Amino acid sequence: MAKADSGGAGVVRMSTSEGTEMASQANAYFREQIEKRREELTTAIASAPAGASKAPYLELLQEVDSALDRMDEGTYGICPACHDPVEKERLLADPLTTMCIDHLTEKDRRALEHDLESASKVQRGLLPEKILWYGDWHVQYEYRPMGLVGGDYCDLIAPKNGDGKLVFLLGDVAGKGVAASLLMSHLHAMFRSLAGVGLALGELLETANRVFCESTFAGQYATLVCGRAARDGEIEIASAGHLPALHVREGGVKQISATGLPLGMFLNANYEVGRVKLERGDSLLLFTDGISEAQNPDGNEYGVLRLSSVLGERHRWAPKELLGACARDLERFAAGSKAADDQTLMVVHRAEVETRAIGE
C-alpha cells in the first residue's frame, strides 16, 4: 500500500511492487519516446538533399539504437561507471543519456551547468509579474526554487477586458529539479490555453486533468489551487489535492480545504467549486509544501498552524508586508537550516478602496 511521504506535492511513497511497476511504466514511456525519435531520424536521413552530410544524423541514430539495445538487455538507465541508476530527471530531459552526474567529464559538467542556467532563465520568463493590480485586487507572490529550476507553479491571468475575472493559480509538481520544471512549463502552457476558452472553473480543472493524464506517464502528477476573483469580491476556488488556502479575515483565519484529486492521477476526476467573499482588507494566502514542511534543526515542521498564527495577527496588511512577515517568521523557525524543497507564497488581497484595473 502507498504510504504518505513528506516530499513535494504531497508525494506518496510506493511499496516495492508498486515501485517495480512504476519503473516498468517509465521504461515503456522512454521506449516510446526513443522510437519516435528514431522514426524522425530515419525520415530526416532519407529526405536529406543530395550531397548533404548525413554523418551527424547517422551518429545520432547509432545512439538511439544503442539505447534501445540497452532496454532489451535490461541495462537502460544504469550508469556504466558506478552501476547505479542515472538520475530520472536527466533521463526525462534526455532519454539517450548514459552517465550519472557524478561521472560526467568536466566538459560535460560545464555543458550541463550551462543548460541548467538556460532552463532557469526560460522558467523564470514564464512566471507572471510579481505584483498585479486588477480593480481592487492586489496580488503578489514570492517564488523560491530550491535549485536553479523548480517544480512549483504559479500564474496570474488577467482578463482581456475589464469585466472578466482574474485567474490565479498555485501548484506543486511531484518531484524536484529539471523533470519537475518541465512539467511546470507544461502546466503553464496548458492553463494559459484553457483559461480563455470560457469553461466553468470545475470544467477547467477536469479538462486540464484529462490533458495532463494523456500527455504524461504514470507517476507524474501535480497538486494545484485555482481561483477566479470577481470585481465584487467573490472568489470561486477549487483545489486539486493541494494544501488549504488560508482566508485572512476580521477575527481570524479560515482554511479552505482541498476539493479534488491531484492532476494526473486519474483520467476522470471531478472538482467541486467553492465560493468565498473577501471583504475589503481580507486576503487569501496560497502556499506550497516547501513552506509548511520546512524543518528547523531539531527536525520539527513549520506547519500550517504556525503560518495561520502569523496571518491571524495581520488582517488588512498589504501583500508585500504580509509576505515579508511570513518569510521572516519562517527564517526564524528554520534557524539556518537549508530548504529541502521549492517554496512559494501568493497573497490575493482585496484592497481597502478600488484602485485601478488593467487597461484603465
Short mmCIF file of the C-alpha atoms (twelve columns), coordinates in Angstrom:
data_MODEL
# 
_entry.id   MODEL 
# 
loop_
_atom_site.group_PDB 
_atom_site.id 
_atom_site.type_symbol 
_atom_site.label_atom_id 
_atom_site.label_alt_id 
_atom_site.label_comp_id 
_atom_site.label_asym_id 
_atom_site.label_seq_id 
_atom_site.Cartn_x 
_atom_site.Cartn_y 
_atom_site.Cartn_z 
_atom_site.pdbx_PDB_model_num 
ATOM 1   C CA . MET A 1   0.000   0.000  0.000   1 
ATOM 2   C CA . ALA A 2   1.200   3.510  -0.749  1 
ATOM 3   C CA . LYS A 3   2.288   5.495  2.304   1 
ATOM 4   C CA . ALA A 4   2.218   9.260  2.784   1 
ATOM 5   C CA . ASP A 5   5.601   10.935 2.391   1 
ATOM 6   C CA . SER A 6   6.785   14.420 3.261   1 
ATOM 7   C CA . GLY A 7   8.155   15.082 -0.236  1 
ATOM 8   C CA . GLY A 8   6.985   17.678 -2.725  1 
ATOM 9   C CA . ALA A 9   3.383   17.948 -3.886  1 
ATOM 10  C CA . GLY A 10  2.115   15.536 -1.241  1 
ATOM 11  C CA . VAL A 11  4.165   12.756 -2.843  1 
ATOM 12  C CA . VAL A 12  3.219   9.208  -1.905  1 
ATOM 13  C CA . ARG A 13  5.900   6.607  -1.253  1 
ATOM 14  C CA . MET A 14  5.319   3.390  -3.158  1 
ATOM 15  C CA . SER A 15  5.808   -0.189 -1.980  1 
ATOM 16  C CA . THR A 16  8.454   -2.367 -3.683  1 
ATOM 17  C CA . SER A 17  5.940   -3.977 -6.056  1 
ATOM 18  C CA . GLU A 18  4.423   -0.593 -6.907  1 
ATOM 19  C CA . GLY A 19  7.909   0.830  -7.486  1 
ATOM 20  C CA . THR A 20  8.740   -2.025 -9.884  1 
ATOM 21  C CA . GLU A 21  5.524   -1.400 -11.797 1 
ATOM 22  C CA . MET A 22  6.283   2.342  -11.941 1 
ATOM 23  C CA . ALA A 23  9.787   1.614  -13.309 1 
ATOM 24  C CA . SER A 24  8.264   -0.645 -15.968 1 
ATOM 25  C CA . GLN A 25  5.794   2.076  -16.971 1 
ATOM 26  C CA . ALA A 26  8.606   4.642  -17.076 1 
ATOM 27  C CA . ASN A 27  10.697  2.415  -19.361 1 
ATOM 28  C CA . ALA A 28  7.698   1.930  -21.642 1 
ATOM 29  C CA . TYR A 29  7.400   5.704  -21.853 1 
ATOM 30  C CA . PHE A 30  11.125  6.107  -22.614 1 
ATOM 31  C CA . ARG A 31  10.991  3.400  -25.306 1 
ATOM 32  C CA . GLU A 32  8.041   5.144  -26.948 1 
ATOM 33  C CA . GLN A 33  9.922   8.451  -26.928 1 
ATOM 34  C CA . ILE A 34  13.109  6.901  -28.294 1 
ATOM 35  C CA . GLU A 35  11.285  5.005  -31.044 1 
ATOM 36  C CA . LYS A 36  9.559   8.238  -32.090 1 
ATOM 37  C CA . ARG A 37  12.956  9.920  -32.341 1 
ATOM 38  C CA . ARG A 38  14.320  7.025  -34.392 1 
ATOM 39  C CA . GLU A 39  11.430  7.358  -36.815 1 
ATOM 40  C CA . GLU A 40  12.065  11.091 -37.182 1 
ATOM 41  C CA . LEU A 41  15.781  10.483 -37.714 1 
ATOM 42  C CA . THR A 42  15.280  7.895  -40.429 1 
ATOM 43  C CA . THR A 43  12.859  10.252 -42.190 1 
ATOM 44  C CA . ALA A 44  15.400  13.075 -41.982 1 
ATOM 45  C CA . ILE A 45  18.169  10.841 -43.363 1 
ATOM 46  C CA . ALA A 46  16.008  9.640  -46.237 1 
ATOM 47  C CA . SER A 47  14.950  13.164 -47.185 1 
ATOM 48  C CA . ALA A 48  18.384  14.796 -46.885 1 
ATOM 49  C CA . PRO A 49  19.385  16.710 -50.070 1 
ATOM 50  C CA . ALA A 50  21.861  15.056 -52.400 1 
ATOM 51  C CA . GLY A 51  25.424  15.844 -51.369 1 
ATOM 52  C CA . ALA A 52  24.461  16.868 -47.827 1 
ATOM 53  C CA . SER A 53  26.396  15.236 -44.993 1 
ATOM 54  C CA . LYS A 54  24.376  12.583 -43.203 1 
ATOM 55  C CA . ALA A 55  27.116  11.864 -40.647 1 
ATOM 56  C CA . PRO A 56  25.509  13.777 -37.705 1 
ATOM 57  C CA . TYR A 57  22.179  12.018 -38.297 1 
ATOM 58  C CA . LEU A 58  23.816  8.605  -38.586 1 
ATOM 59  C CA . GLU A 59  25.820  9.169  -35.401 1 
ATOM 60  C CA . LEU A 60  22.668  10.147 -33.521 1 
ATOM 61  C CA . LEU A 61  20.826  7.150  -34.987 1 
ATOM 62  C CA . GLN A 62  23.560  4.913  -33.603 1 
ATOM 63  C CA . GLU A 63  22.999  6.425  -30.122 1 
ATOM 64  C CA . VAL A 64  19.263  5.799  -30.427 1 
ATOM 65  C CA . ASP A 65  19.816  2.173  -31.438 1 
ATOM 66  C CA . SER A 66  22.246  1.718  -28.532 1 
ATOM 67  C CA . ALA A 67  19.598  2.999  -26.109 1 
ATOM 68  C CA . LEU A 68  17.051  0.532  -27.499 1 
ATOM 69  C CA . ASP A 69  19.617  -2.286 -27.182 1 
ATOM 70  C CA . ARG A 70  20.210  -1.348 -23.535 1 
ATOM 71  C CA . MET A 71  16.466  -1.576 -22.950 1 
ATOM 72  C CA . ASP A 72  16.377  -5.065 -24.431 1 
ATOM 73  C CA . GLU A 73  19.344  -6.070 -22.232 1 
ATOM 74  C CA . GLY A 74  17.796  -4.583 -19.089 1 
ATOM 75  C CA . THR A 75  20.684  -2.136 -18.576 1 
ATOM 76  C CA . TYR A 76  18.901  1.031  -19.695 1 
ATOM 77  C CA . GLY A 77  19.233  3.895  -17.220 1 
ATOM 78  C CA . ILE A 78  22.213  2.305  -15.435 1 
ATOM 79  C CA . CYS A 79  25.477  4.262  -15.257 1 
ATOM 80  C CA . PRO A 80  28.296  2.075  -16.687 1 
ATOM 81  C CA . ALA A 81  30.843  3.677  -14.320 1 
ATOM 82  C CA . CYS A 82  29.176  3.090  -10.928 1 
ATOM 83  C CA . HIS A 83  26.293  0.778  -11.958 1 
ATOM 84  C CA . ASP A 84  23.784  2.952  -10.082 1 
ATOM 85  C CA . PRO A 85  20.629  4.310  -11.774 1 
ATOM 86  C CA . VAL A 86  21.038  7.513  -13.752 1 
ATOM 87  C CA . GLU A 87  19.015  10.370 -12.251 1 
ATOM 88  C CA . LYS A 88  15.454  10.016 -13.596 1 
ATOM 89  C CA . GLU A 89  15.124  13.742 -14.196 1 
ATOM 90  C CA . ARG A 90  18.153  13.574 -16.515 1 
ATOM 91  C CA . LEU A 91  16.559  10.719 -18.446 1 
ATOM 92  C CA . LEU A 92  13.355  12.723 -18.774 1 
ATOM 93  C CA . ALA A 93  15.332  15.643 -20.213 1 
ATOM 94  C CA . ASP A 94  17.488  13.390 -22.432 1 
ATOM 95  C CA . PRO A 95  16.410  9.722  -22.805 1 
ATOM 96  C CA . LEU A 96  19.743  8.929  -24.508 1 
ATOM 97  C CA . THR A 97  21.932  9.923  -21.565 1 
ATOM 98  C CA . THR A 98  24.075  7.139  -20.060 1 
ATOM 99  C CA . MET A 99  26.189  8.637  -17.261 1 
ATOM 100 C CA . CYS A 100 25.054  9.825  -13.842 1 
ATOM 101 C CA . ILE A 101 26.104  13.330 -12.804 1 
ATOM 102 C CA . ASP A 102 28.918  12.078 -10.550 1 
ATOM 103 C CA . HIS A 103 30.728  10.528 -13.515 1 
ATOM 104 C CA . LEU A 104 30.377  13.234 -16.135 1 
ATOM 105 C CA . THR A 105 33.561  14.698 -17.595 1 
ATOM 106 C CA . GLU A 106 34.460  18.255 -16.629 1 
ATOM 107 C CA . LYS A 107 33.426  19.407 -20.105 1 
ATOM 108 C CA . ASP A 108 30.051  17.674 -19.807 1 
ATOM 109 C CA . ARG A 109 29.548  19.159 -16.332 1 
ATOM 110 C CA . ARG A 110 30.095  22.666 -17.669 1 
ATOM 111 C CA . ALA A 111 27.678  21.982 -20.529 1 
ATOM 112 C CA . LEU A 112 25.069  20.696 -18.062 1 
ATOM 113 C CA . GLU A 113 25.512  23.761 -15.843 1 
ATOM 114 C CA . HIS A 114 25.039  25.998 -18.876 1 
ATOM 115 C CA . ASP A 115 21.879  24.101 -19.851 1 
ATOM 116 C CA . LEU A 116 20.502  24.440 -16.306 1 
ATOM 117 C CA . GLU A 117 21.194  28.174 -16.286 1 
ATOM 118 C CA . SER A 118 19.391  28.497 -19.623 1 
ATOM 119 C CA . ALA A 119 16.469  26.425 -18.324 1 
ATOM 120 C CA . SER A 120 16.309  28.662 -15.251 1 
ATOM 121 C CA . LYS A 121 16.051  31.776 -17.421 1 
ATOM 122 C CA . VAL A 122 13.296  30.162 -19.500 1 
ATOM 123 C CA . GLN A 123 11.362  29.084 -16.408 1 
ATOM 124 C CA . ARG A 124 11.585  32.484 -14.756 1 
ATOM 125 C CA . GLY A 125 10.410  34.018 -18.019 1 
ATOM 126 C CA . LEU A 126 7.195   32.003 -17.677 1 
ATOM 127 C CA . LEU A 127 6.406   33.496 -14.269 1 
ATOM 128 C CA . PRO A 128 3.946   36.402 -14.161 1 
ATOM 129 C CA . GLU A 129 4.840   39.856 -12.900 1 
ATOM 130 C CA . LYS A 130 5.362   39.685 -9.130  1 
ATOM 131 C CA . ILE A 131 2.832   42.441 -8.443  1 
ATOM 132 C CA . LEU A 132 -0.544  42.687 -10.168 1 
ATOM 133 C CA . TRP A 133 -3.477  45.066 -9.689  1 
ATOM 134 C CA . TYR A 134 -6.912  44.362 -11.093 1 
ATOM 135 C CA . GLY A 135 -9.681  46.604 -9.814  1 
ATOM 136 C CA . ASP A 136 -9.327  46.413 -6.047  1 
ATOM 137 C CA . TRP A 137 -7.485  43.074 -6.259  1 
ATOM 138 C CA . HIS A 138 -3.848  43.349 -5.303  1 
ATOM 139 C CA . VAL A 139 -1.819  40.162 -5.852  1 
ATOM 140 C CA . GLN A 140 1.815   39.485 -5.063  1 
ATOM 141 C CA . TYR A 141 3.876   36.305 -4.752  1 
ATOM 142 C CA . GLU A 142 7.316   35.087 -3.708  1 
ATOM 143 C CA . TYR A 143 8.869   32.209 -5.687  1 
ATOM 144 C CA . ARG A 144 11.990  30.482 -4.344  1 
ATOM 145 C CA . PRO A 145 13.138  27.348 -6.201  1 
ATOM 146 C CA . MET A 146 15.457  25.075 -4.230  1 
ATOM 147 C CA . GLY A 147 17.916  24.986 -7.149  1 
ATOM 148 C CA . LEU A 148 18.294  26.700 -10.492 1 
ATOM 149 C CA . VAL A 149 14.951  25.272 -11.607 1 
ATOM 150 C CA . GLY A 150 11.951  24.105 -9.624  1 
ATOM 151 C CA . GLY A 151 8.600   22.380 -9.722  1 
ATOM 152 C CA . ASP A 152 6.420   24.984 -8.038  1 
ATOM 153 C CA . TYR A 153 3.909   26.584 -10.382 1 
ATOM 154 C CA . CYS A 154 2.197   29.940 -10.106 1 
ATOM 155 C CA . ASP A 155 0.417   32.149 -12.594 1 
ATOM 156 C CA . LEU A 156 -1.862  35.166 -12.793 1 
ATOM 157 C CA . ILE A 157 -4.096  35.546 -15.822 1 
ATOM 158 C CA . ALA A 158 -5.939  38.849 -16.113 1 
ATOM 159 C CA . PRO A 159 -8.991  39.067 -18.409 1 
ATOM 160 C CA . LYS A 160 -8.568  40.834 -21.717 1 
ATOM 161 C CA . ASN A 161 -11.366 43.198 -20.796 1 
ATOM 162 C CA . GLY A 162 -12.200 44.949 -17.547 1 
ATOM 163 C CA . ASP A 163 -15.405 42.963 -16.973 1 
ATOM 164 C CA . GLY A 164 -13.922 39.490 -16.623 1 
ATOM 165 C CA . LYS A 165 -12.451 37.614 -13.666 1 
ATOM 166 C CA . LEU A 166 -8.826  37.431 -12.577 1 
ATOM 167 C CA . VAL A 167 -7.497  33.847 -12.617 1 
ATOM 168 C CA . PHE A 168 -4.854  32.881 -10.073 1 
ATOM 169 C CA . LEU A 169 -3.104  29.523 -9.808  1 
ATOM 170 C CA . LEU A 170 -0.539  27.995 -7.498  1 
ATOM 171 C CA . GLY A 171 0.640   24.404 -7.597  1 
ATOM 172 C CA . ASP A 172 3.374   21.896 -6.937  1 
ATOM 173 C CA . VAL A 173 4.600   19.190 -9.295  1 
ATOM 174 C CA . ALA A 174 5.641   15.867 -7.775  1 
ATOM 175 C CA . GLY A 175 9.425   15.646 -7.752  1 
ATOM 176 C CA . LYS A 176 12.165  18.231 -7.979  1 
ATOM 177 C CA . GLY A 177 14.690  19.684 -10.397 1 
ATOM 178 C CA . VAL A 178 14.648  19.516 -14.184 1 
ATOM 179 C CA . ALA A 179 11.893  16.912 -14.541 1 
ATOM 180 C CA . ALA A 180 9.571   18.904 -12.271 1 
ATOM 181 C CA . SER A 181 10.404  22.138 -14.085 1 
ATOM 182 C CA . LEU A 182 9.460   20.549 -17.414 1 
ATOM 183 C CA . LEU A 183 6.055   19.602 -16.016 1 
ATOM 184 C CA . MET A 184 5.688   23.068 -14.512 1 
ATOM 185 C CA . SER A 185 6.179   24.510 -18.006 1 
ATOM 186 C CA . HIS A 186 3.605   22.052 -19.308 1 
ATOM 187 C CA . LEU A 187 1.060   23.239 -16.720 1 
ATOM 188 C CA . HIS A 188 1.764   26.855 -17.621 1 
ATOM 189 C CA . ALA A 189 1.090   26.307 -21.327 1 
ATOM 190 C CA . MET A 190 -1.980  24.196 -20.621 1 
ATOM 191 C CA . PHE A 191 -3.732  26.662 -18.314 1 
ATOM 192 C CA . ARG A 192 -2.784  29.641 -20.457 1 
ATOM 193 C CA . SER A 193 -4.522  27.889 -23.374 1 
ATOM 194 C CA . LEU A 194 -7.592  26.794 -21.400 1 
ATOM 195 C CA . ALA A 195 -8.180  29.925 -19.322 1 
ATOM 196 C CA . GLY A 196 -9.658  31.894 -22.214 1 
ATOM 197 C CA . VAL A 197 -11.965 29.159 -23.509 1 
ATOM 198 C CA . GLY A 198 -14.848 30.157 -21.217 1 
ATOM 199 C CA . LEU A 199 -15.137 26.949 -19.205 1 
ATOM 200 C CA . ALA A 200 -16.650 26.898 -15.747 1 
ATOM 201 C CA . LEU A 201 -13.969 26.523 -13.078 1 
ATOM 202 C CA . GLY A 202 -14.743 22.864 -12.330 1 
ATOM 203 C CA . GLU A 203 -14.751 22.039 -16.052 1 
ATOM 204 C CA . LEU A 204 -11.448 23.884 -16.441 1 
ATOM 205 C CA . LEU A 205 -9.770  21.610 -13.895 1 
ATOM 206 C CA . GLU A 206 -11.427 18.483 -15.304 1 
ATOM 207 C CA . THR A 207 -10.183 19.332 -18.800 1 
ATOM 208 C CA . ALA A 208 -6.713  20.189 -17.521 1 
ATOM 209 C CA . ASN A 209 -6.609  16.878 -15.644 1 
ATOM 210 C CA . ARG A 210 -7.516  14.886 -18.765 1 
ATOM 211 C CA . VAL A 211 -4.897  16.685 -20.860 1 
ATOM 212 C CA . PHE A 212 -2.287  16.204 -18.144 1 
ATOM 213 C CA . CYS A 213 -3.094  12.480 -17.821 1 
ATOM 214 C CA . GLU A 214 -2.913  11.930 -21.569 1 
ATOM 215 C CA . SER A 215 0.354   13.836 -22.048 1 
ATOM 216 C CA . THR A 216 2.391   12.425 -19.139 1 
ATOM 217 C CA . PHE A 217 3.233   8.934  -17.962 1 
ATOM 218 C CA . ALA A 218 2.114   7.202  -14.757 1 
ATOM 219 C CA . GLY A 219 3.544   8.686  -11.584 1 
ATOM 220 C CA . GLN A 220 3.626   12.267 -12.809 1 
ATOM 221 C CA . TYR A 221 1.074   14.494 -11.123 1 
ATOM 222 C CA . ALA A 222 0.622   17.903 -9.579  1 
ATOM 223 C CA . THR A 223 -1.401  19.483 -6.797  1 
ATOM 224 C CA . LEU A 224 -2.979  22.812 -7.593  1 
ATOM 225 C CA . VAL A 225 -5.249  25.586 -6.351  1 
ATOM 226 C CA . CYS A 226 -7.139  27.537 -8.992  1 
ATOM 227 C CA . GLY A 227 -9.342  30.544 -8.360  1 
ATOM 228 C CA . ARG A 228 -11.280 33.264 -10.148 1 
ATOM 229 C CA . ALA A 229 -11.703 36.655 -8.495  1 
ATOM 230 C CA . ALA A 230 -14.653 38.866 -9.487  1 
ATOM 231 C CA . ARG A 231 -14.778 42.622 -9.153  1 
ATOM 232 C CA . ASP A 232 -17.381 42.398 -6.340  1 
ATOM 233 C CA . GLY A 233 -15.033 40.463 -4.026  1 
ATOM 234 C CA . GLU A 234 -16.376 36.968 -4.658  1 
ATOM 235 C CA . ILE A 235 -13.824 34.254 -5.368  1 
ATOM 236 C CA . GLU A 236 -14.556 30.900 -6.962  1 
ATOM 237 C CA . ILE A 237 -11.942 28.403 -5.830  1 
ATOM 238 C CA . ALA A 238 -11.178 24.743 -6.491  1 
ATOM 239 C CA . SER A 239 -8.302  22.557 -5.394  1 
ATOM 240 C CA . ALA A 240 -6.661  19.529 -6.961  1 
ATOM 241 C CA . GLY A 241 -5.371  17.916 -3.787  1 
ATOM 242 C CA . HIS A 242 -3.361  20.967 -2.738  1 
ATOM 243 C CA . LEU A 243 -2.792  22.351 0.741   1 
ATOM 244 C CA . PRO A 244 -5.586  24.539 2.133   1 
ATOM 245 C CA . ALA A 245 -5.866  28.162 1.102   1 
ATOM 246 C CA . LEU A 246 -5.945  30.496 4.109   1 
ATOM 247 C CA . HIS A 247 -8.613  33.202 4.245   1 
ATOM 248 C CA . VAL A 248 -7.311  36.065 6.396   1 
ATOM 249 C CA . ARG A 249 -10.358 37.939 7.647   1 
ATOM 250 C CA . GLU A 250 -11.586 40.028 10.551  1 
ATOM 251 C CA . GLY A 251 -11.418 37.832 13.615  1 
ATOM 252 C CA . GLY A 252 -9.091  35.117 12.391  1 
ATOM 253 C CA . VAL A 253 -8.010  32.738 9.643   1 
ATOM 254 C CA . LYS A 254 -10.211 30.169 7.924   1 
ATOM 255 C CA . GLN A 255 -8.862  27.193 5.986   1 
ATOM 256 C CA . ILE A 256 -10.347 26.386 2.571   1 
ATOM 257 C CA . SER A 257 -9.502  22.717 2.090   1 
ATOM 258 C CA . ALA A 258 -8.873  20.529 -0.957  1 
ATOM 259 C CA . THR A 259 -11.875 19.514 -3.040  1 
ATOM 260 C CA . GLY A 260 -10.384 17.108 -5.587  1 
ATOM 261 C CA . LEU A 261 -7.580  14.714 -6.528  1 
ATOM 262 C CA . PRO A 262 -4.215  15.894 -7.865  1 
ATOM 263 C CA . LEU A 263 -3.975  16.461 -11.610 1 
ATOM 264 C CA . GLY A 264 -2.660  13.420 -13.476 1 
ATOM 265 C CA . MET A 265 -3.713  10.698 -11.016 1 
ATOM 266 C CA . PHE A 266 -6.930  9.530  -12.690 1 
ATOM 267 C CA . LEU A 267 -8.295  10.378 -16.117 1 
ATOM 268 C CA . ASN A 268 -11.838 11.024 -14.916 1 
ATOM 269 C CA . ALA A 269 -11.825 13.265 -11.860 1 
ATOM 270 C CA . ASN A 270 -14.398 15.743 -10.608 1 
ATOM 271 C CA . TYR A 271 -13.625 19.047 -8.920  1 
ATOM 272 C CA . GLU A 272 -16.044 20.846 -6.655  1 
ATOM 273 C CA . VAL A 273 -16.010 24.626 -6.724  1 
ATOM 274 C CA . GLY A 274 -16.298 26.629 -3.523  1 
ATOM 275 C CA . ARG A 275 -17.098 30.304 -3.128  1 
ATOM 276 C CA . VAL A 276 -15.771 32.777 -0.616  1 
ATOM 277 C CA . LYS A 277 -16.424 36.501 -0.298  1 
ATOM 278 C CA . LEU A 278 -13.446 38.659 0.548   1 
ATOM 279 C CA . GLU A 279 -14.371 41.886 2.266   1 
ATOM 280 C CA . ARG A 280 -12.123 44.888 1.825   1 
ATOM 281 C CA . GLY A 281 -8.908  44.293 3.759   1 
ATOM 282 C CA . ASP A 282 -9.230  40.489 3.535   1 
ATOM 283 C CA . SER A 283 -6.551  38.316 1.960   1 
ATOM 284 C CA . LEU A 284 -6.258  34.798 0.620   1 
ATOM 285 C CA . LEU A 285 -2.866  33.159 1.087   1 
ATOM 286 C CA . LEU A 286 -1.739  30.192 -1.027  1 
ATOM 287 C CA . PHE A 287 1.450   28.252 -0.354  1 
ATOM 288 C CA . THR A 288 3.347   25.105 -1.354  1 
ATOM 289 C CA . ASP A 289 4.552   22.378 0.971   1 
ATOM 290 C CA . GLY A 290 8.087   23.734 0.861   1 
ATOM 291 C CA . ILE A 291 6.703   26.281 3.326   1 
ATOM 292 C CA . SER A 292 4.569   24.099 5.613   1 
ATOM 293 C CA . GLU A 293 7.064   21.210 5.666   1 
ATOM 294 C CA . ALA A 294 10.187  23.327 6.190   1 
ATOM 295 C CA . GLN A 295 12.127  21.963 9.160   1 
ATOM 296 C CA . ASN A 296 14.193  23.501 11.936  1 
ATOM 297 C CA . PRO A 297 17.492  21.978 13.168  1 
ATOM 298 C CA . ASP A 298 15.528  19.672 15.513  1 
ATOM 299 C CA . GLY A 299 13.551  18.187 12.618  1 
ATOM 300 C CA . ASN A 300 10.238  19.834 13.525  1 
ATOM 301 C CA . GLU A 301 7.996   21.036 10.684  1 
ATOM 302 C CA . TYR A 302 6.860   24.635 10.350  1 
ATOM 303 C CA . GLY A 303 3.231   23.618 9.801   1 
ATOM 304 C CA . VAL A 304 0.005   25.252 8.674   1 
ATOM 305 C CA . LEU A 305 -0.994  26.252 12.222  1 
ATOM 306 C CA . ARG A 306 2.111   28.390 12.742  1 
ATOM 307 C CA . LEU A 307 1.622   30.017 9.342   1 
ATOM 308 C CA . SER A 308 -2.012  30.743 10.277  1 
ATOM 309 C CA . SER A 309 -0.949  32.332 13.556  1 
ATOM 310 C CA . VAL A 310 1.317   34.748 11.669  1 
ATOM 311 C CA . LEU A 311 -1.535  35.679 9.344   1 
ATOM 312 C CA . GLY A 312 -4.125  35.989 12.090  1 
ATOM 313 C CA . GLU A 313 -2.343  38.975 13.584  1 
ATOM 314 C CA . ARG A 314 -2.117  40.799 10.278  1 
ATOM 315 C CA . HIS A 315 -5.583  41.329 8.832   1 
ATOM 316 C CA . ARG A 316 -5.690  44.296 6.420   1 
ATOM 317 C CA . TRP A 317 -1.956  44.103 5.765   1 
ATOM 318 C CA . ALA A 318 -0.882  44.696 2.153   1 
ATOM 319 C CA . PRO A 319 0.554   41.694 0.267   1 
ATOM 320 C CA . LYS A 320 4.178   42.878 0.411   1 
ATOM 321 C CA . GLU A 321 4.087   43.289 4.189   1 
ATOM 322 C CA . LEU A 322 2.186   40.018 4.660   1 
ATOM 323 C CA . LEU A 323 4.707   38.076 2.543   1 
ATOM 324 C CA . GLY A 324 7.556   39.707 4.433   1 
ATOM 325 C CA . ALA A 325 6.109   38.749 7.822   1 
ATOM 326 C CA . CYS A 326 5.675   35.124 6.713   1 
ATOM 327 C CA . ALA A 327 9.203   34.961 5.282   1 
ATOM 328 C CA . ARG A 328 10.776  36.400 8.430   1 
ATOM 329 C CA . ASP A 329 8.912   34.013 10.713  1 
ATOM 330 C CA . LEU A 330 9.918   31.053 8.534   1 
ATOM 331 C CA . GLU A 331 13.557  32.141 8.630   1 
ATOM 332 C CA . ARG A 332 13.458  32.425 12.426  1 
ATOM 333 C CA . PHE A 333 11.937  28.965 12.670  1 
ATOM 334 C CA . ALA A 334 14.403  27.343 10.234  1 
ATOM 335 C CA . ALA A 335 17.345  28.902 12.111  1 
ATOM 336 C CA . GLY A 336 19.716  28.485 9.192   1 
ATOM 337 C CA . SER A 337 18.514  25.042 8.047   1 
ATOM 338 C CA . LYS A 338 18.730  24.649 4.283   1 
ATOM 339 C CA . ALA A 339 15.428  24.490 2.384   1 
ATOM 340 C CA . ALA A 340 14.651  20.947 1.223   1 
ATOM 341 C CA . ASP A 341 12.025  21.923 -1.348  1 
ATOM 342 C CA . ASP A 342 10.849  24.804 -3.529  1 
ATOM 343 C CA . GLN A 343 8.981   27.490 -1.570  1 
ATOM 344 C CA . THR A 344 6.215   29.667 -2.993  1 
ATOM 345 C CA . LEU A 345 3.732   32.032 -1.335  1 
ATOM 346 C CA . MET A 346 0.968   34.016 -3.039  1 
ATOM 347 C CA . VAL A 347 -1.294  36.659 -1.482  1 
ATOM 348 C CA . VAL A 348 -4.584  37.629 -3.145  1 
ATOM 349 C CA . HIS A 349 -5.709  40.776 -1.324  1 
ATOM 350 C CA . ARG A 350 -8.845  42.892 -1.666  1 
ATOM 351 C CA . ALA A 351 -7.707  46.460 -1.106  1 
ATOM 352 C CA . GLU A 352 -9.497  48.945 1.114   1 
ATOM 353 C CA . VAL A 353 -10.511 51.084 -1.877  1 
ATOM 354 C CA . GLU A 354 -10.721 50.253 -5.561  1 
ATOM 355 C CA . THR A 355 -7.567  51.433 -7.260  1 
ATOM 356 C CA . ARG A 356 -7.419  50.692 -10.949 1 
ATOM 357 C CA . ALA A 357 -7.998  47.926 -13.446 1 
ATOM 358 C CA . ILE A 358 -5.635  46.729 -16.137 1 
ATOM 359 C CA . GLY A 359 -6.191  48.830 -19.206 1 
ATOM 360 C CA . GLU A 360 -7.910  51.626 -17.294 1 
# 
